[in-house]
Amino acid sequence: MGGAGKYDGRWDSDSVPSRNSEGSSPVMEYSRASSTHSAEEFVEVTLDLQDDDTIILRSVEPATVITIDGNDVIAGFAGVETPVPSSTSRSPTMRRSTSYRLLQFSQELKAEAVAKAKHFSQELKAELRRFSWGHGHGSRILSGLSGNGLESALAARAMRRQRAQLDRTRSGAQKALKGLKFITKSTKNSVDGWEEVEKNFQKLAREGFLYRADFAQCIGMKDSNEFGLELFDALSRRRRLKFDKISREELYEFWSQITDQSFDSRLQIFFDMVDKNEDGRITETEVKEIIMLSASANKLLRLKEQAEEYAALIMEELDPERLGYIELWQLETLLLQKDTYLNYSQALSYTSQAMSQNLHGLRYRGRIRRLSHKFLYFVQENWKRIWVTLLWIMIMIGLFTWKFYQYKQKSAYKVMGYCLLTAKGAAETLKFNMALVLLPVCRNTITWLRSSKAAYFVPFDDNINFHQTIAAAIVVGIILHVGNHLACDFPRITHVSESTYYNLHLNDDFGDRRPTYPVLLRGIEGVTGILMLILMIIAFMLATRWFRKSLIKLPKPLDRLTGYNSFWYSHHLFVLVYILLIIHGTFLYLVHHWYKKTTWMYLAVPVLLYAGERILRFFRSGFYSVRLLKVAIYPGNVLTLQMSKPSQFKYKSGQYMFVQCPAISPFEWHPFSITSAPGDDYLSIHIRQLGDWTHELKKVFSEACEAPVSGKSGLLRADETTKKSLPKLLIDGPYGAPAQNYRKYDVLLLVGLGIGATPFISILKDLINNFIKLEEQADSISDFSRYSDQSGGSFDSSLNKVSPKRKKPLRTTNAYFYWVTREQGSFDWFKGVMNEVAELDQRGVIEMHNYLTSVYEEGDARSALITMVQALNHAKNGVDIVSGTRVRTHFARPNWKKVLSKIGTKHSNARIGVFYCGAPVLGKELNQLCNEYNQKGSTKFEFHKEHF
């Protein structure tokens, strides 16, 4: 019987499940007997020779005879083809001497095989009655496994097994070595060898034994404890251990089996984890249990809820004979051939194996030549930043030097010395920087300049970085100015002798009486200066990353000092700072003519420009009245708002706008990327709860949303038909961002982390809309040309006027979108958009890749079954089980070096725009990789990071 070798546990109580352990070898025998119809029948006998010289009968099954070139060949269990000599080729003497013995032996084996087949069939039917089959599986199996149907099913499976073993090529075996690993170095909390496991044993062992509950932590599976416990149980069953504790020697043996380089060994362990009753087969119930275990280890709650459905899917694929179980070789086949199912949305880091020579590196250069090459490349990549920064520094040096020598001519220099000169030089740079720092945050002006020719020379994408750089220069100027005044020149003027004070005419500057230190501090100059210092210390401190990102945890009520709100409100203290600065610059000790008091001259234009922008925002937000169309709250604390689009609101993909909710605060405005495309008749934004304001916003809208009704998704939703009134929203914008210039690149690489995908959703939709329009225009032009040809070339001039207008072709030819997130629920945010893009992208110009970092990387045993289910479900239904979209979800983190390498290889000599929105750490890595590849080849990568 085909496949009976896996069920000898039921046939022979002294045998063990079919495993070829060391010291035992399977023996294959083939017998032949002549029937009454002169036909020859062959049976395949599998025997297991044990170390103690006992023989266990593994299986007796009909051997399949295949005719090849006129000769009969027996397709054996191990894929060995055994020629069958014809009756004419044997001598009569040999035939007579062996005929009786072969006939007797084969008849005995055949009779035993038939008896055991009937017994096994009865047991199988009894177990099938206990199975809970969905979709009517049970009735079909019971009706199809009676009599000859069972024999046909077993024979069909035997043939599939033979083909599968013949198909296991050397390349397949090499591929298998990379898969199904229980310990991977990239896994968090993983261990790096037996030495570390032994150290963990010493820490966790009690009375010399490691208990089952501590096994996962000991071997580095702390984050997937349930999986580790099942692994412990499987290894214990193999050793027939009856206790829930193991010694150090037993742990070492377990570790050796887990880290075995043999794929067959690791596969057997995985199979044993599923096969808990050790009968050598896996039922649908056991498949469901291991799916739930893998889903739990990878934090995939939805997959856990659908485990029964996916278990049926695996059984349908691997058990076409409907026997109700799968065997080890079937699981192996699926693991080795999963790539045939994963041909959809294949990651660039795996599809192309060819490496472009221009990305492999340059030939050896001397150190001086290498340094000069790097310097020239740095200048080429950053020339905009360089000339703007150099101009700014030169202006500050010029102002400092001018005031330094100007005050050196004054008589006060003879008393106060270089302290006065340094303080006044720093004061002049302070006036310049306090004026300049406002320009990068004039968002409307910057947005307008992004589309002007000035963008070719000025890096407007770095406006926030330049704003922060100027702020750092202001801090340096304050230290020099205030420090020299309070610690140096004030003490000198208060201790100067009376004669010197009057001889140098200092009384014209400081009064008839020599001032004391408290008098200098109480003066208008001193009071305004100290107040400005205090306000700026508060504003600068709360603007730092530690306070703005709430990285510092303070006790209540001081915790209100952290977060975006504190940063936003404290920055408005600069309104007072600028008022005090103008007063401070009007009352000066050493300057008496109004036209020499230049503070107001520096500040006039920037302050008026900034004030004008704020006034414009105030009136425009009231002018842009929006009506909320739809509200939904997604998993991961994400709120999506869809609102009507004002007719005057014109924007580009990649831009953002400010949103205010008066129900929370009538003063706070917060920036959010626009996720709708310019061609949509609505505006949409996605907001993730990260701070106090977004927390309140979600709370307000949650109260207005209604509970889900049957037949719809389980999301809290609200729309225009909602009974409860929705909160009022005000919008202001749009404002420019680096991503809005995506059209000037040949190829796009869009990388979003978590909610950082929002700027690129609009770009994807806009790209698809533009490609569709271009195709429609091309079709219209083609139809128009065909009409012109048919009309003999003569047509009315009016037709020419209404003919499609030829637009400049879209430069972007391909786009690659990589979305990396930690939570499976995040994919719900843009499920509709991604399905729409995948459906409309008939030309395959947009390649989308989802990455879920909570799932262990491909090749890890904890995610192996999920990968198989993912491949099977997409092959059958066209839907990814993780994201619920047509876009494949990869596991762990992308190999960005390979991603950029493959894109550069595929699009050589192209200009590739790399746009990133997310944590700064990955931004630095991508920027560095872009710089490396730009130095090595002709492909040009230009990196841009989103700033708000």
Secondary structure, 3 states (H helix, E strand, C coil): CCCHHHCHHHHCCCCCCCCCCCCCEEEEEEEEEECCCCCEEEEEEEEEECCCCCEEEEEEEECEEEEECCEEEEECCCCCEEEECCHHHCCHHHHHHHHHHHHHHHHHHHHHHHHHHHHHHHHHHHHHHHCCCCCCHHHHHHHHCCCHHHHHHHHHHHHHHHHHHHHCCHHHHHHHCCCCECCCCCCCCCCCCHHHHHHHHHHHCECCEEEHHHHHHHCCCHHHHHHHHHHHHHHHHHCCCCCCEECHHHHHHHHHHHCCCCHHHHHHHHHHHHCCCCCCCECHHHHHHHHHHHHHHCCCHHHHHCHHHHHHHHHHHHCCCCCCCECHHHHHHHHHCHHHCCCCCCCHHHHCCCCCHHHCCCCCCCHHHHHHHHHHHHHHHHHHHHHHHHHHHHHHHHHHHHHHHHHHCCCCHHHHCHHHHHHHHHHHHHHHHHHHCCHHHCHHHHHHHHCCHHHHCCCHHHHHHHHHHHHHHHHHHHHHHHHHHHHHHHHHHHCCCHHHHHHCCCHHHHCCCCCCHHHHHHCHHHHHHHHHHHHHHHHHHHHCHHHHCCCCCCCCCHHHHCCHHHHHHHHCCHHHHHHHHHHHHHCCCCCCCHHHCCHHHHHHHHHHHHHHHHHHHHHHHHHCECCEEEEEEECCCEEEEEEECCCCCCCCCCCEEEEECCCCCCCCCEEEEECCCCCCCEEEEEEECCCHHHHHHHHHHHHHCECCCCCCCCCEEEECCCCCCCCCCEEEEEECCHHHHHHHCCEEEEEEEHHHHHHHHHHHHHHHHHHHHHHHHHHHHHHHHHHHHHCCCCCCHHHHHHCCCCCCCCCCCEEEEEEEECCHHHHHCCHHHHHHHHHHCCCCCEEEEEEECCCCCCCEHHHHHHHHHHHHHHHHHCCCCCCCCCCCEEECCCCHHHHHHHHHHHCCCCEEEEEEECCHHHHHHHHHHHHHHHHHCCCEEEEEECCC
